[in-house]
Amino acid sequence: MGINLKETFSIKASPPEEGIWQGNPTNQQTLLALDSGNVAGVNLADGNRDGITREEKAEKERREDLFREMTLIIHQQFLETMDQVREKIADARGYFQEKLNNLERDEAAFQADVILLPQGLEVYPDANDPNRYYYQDESGLWNELQDETFLKEAHDIHQEKGAVRTMQSKQAWDQYKDGVEKGNEAVNNAQIKTEEIEDKVKSGEMSPDEGRKQAEEIGENIKQLKSDIDNDFDVAFEDKVEFIGDQKELLKNDFQTTNKGIENRSDLENDFLDDNYDLTESGPSIPTPSP
């Protein structure tokens, strides 16, 4: 029995049965399939059941590919940063171990240029005012040396030794020694934090990008710690001053002699200087001879 096209088109116009959707059939084969109920629907020419066009689908896939590529790049950056931090930690461990091995030798070298009074008190001149001497009490606080006997002994030893360690160099040495002794502890803490970051990234608790940033911060802290310790060592061994007590007294005597000479000038000399010299910051002006 033949197909009545009018009946077919009337079927298309009627509400579709459950599970069937229609989309402008273009040939008799499609119409026959719809009329027989053998298909659930028809795809649009440039789309799918959700109404997404080929262009939209391609754009979605492109973005997904780009996202996967960026994710791989970020994860690779994280892995590279972790390797760099591990290298810094290993390098720092060797650095602190070497410093620790040499600590006793370096301390002996430092103490060789320290003023040690007969009573066993260590005394240090102030780098900014070498004529003043300081010592540390039992609590580590600095006090200026006031006792005349101790000052005389400090002056004599300073003059005999020549250049000696200053209060500032002692402060730097104490910081250096403390940093070296605590160096391995700092390195161990850095390694523990690095392992925690790695575990969190693996479990998804932390993003690779955040893990990379935190790992970089650990590396910078290690770098700064080593730099501070090197600086303390340099200050401890470079900051020394010569004895200048006698030089200060000599300058004081010269100043007094000069003032006394000025006070004893004749009135004629004073008048000449006042008339012919401009005592300003630019210096004296020499008078020009009259023609």
Salt bridges, closest charged atoms under 4 A:
GLU59 OE2 - ARG62 NH2 2.82
GLU59 OE2 - ARG63 NE 2.99
ASP65 OD1 - ARG68 NH2 2.16
ASP83 OD1 - ARG86 NH1 3.20
ASP91 OD2 - LYS226 NZ 2.63
ASP106 OD1 - ARG105 NH2 2.99
GLU107 OE2 - LYS177 NZ 3.17
ASP113 OD2 - ARG165 NH2 3.26
ASP113 OD2 - LYS240 NZ 3.31
ASP129 OD1 - LYS248 NZ 3.02
GLU144 OE1 - ARG132 NH2 2.78
ASP156 OD2 - LYS152 NZ 2.71
ASP174 OD1 - LYS170 NZ 3.21
ASP178 OD1 - LYS182 NZ 3.42
GLU198 OE2 - ARG86 NH2 2.84
ASP209 OD1 - ARG212 NH2 2.73
ASP209 OD2 - LYS213 NZ 3.69
GLU216 OE2 - ARG212 NH1 3.19
ASP230 OD1 - LYS99 NZ 3.97
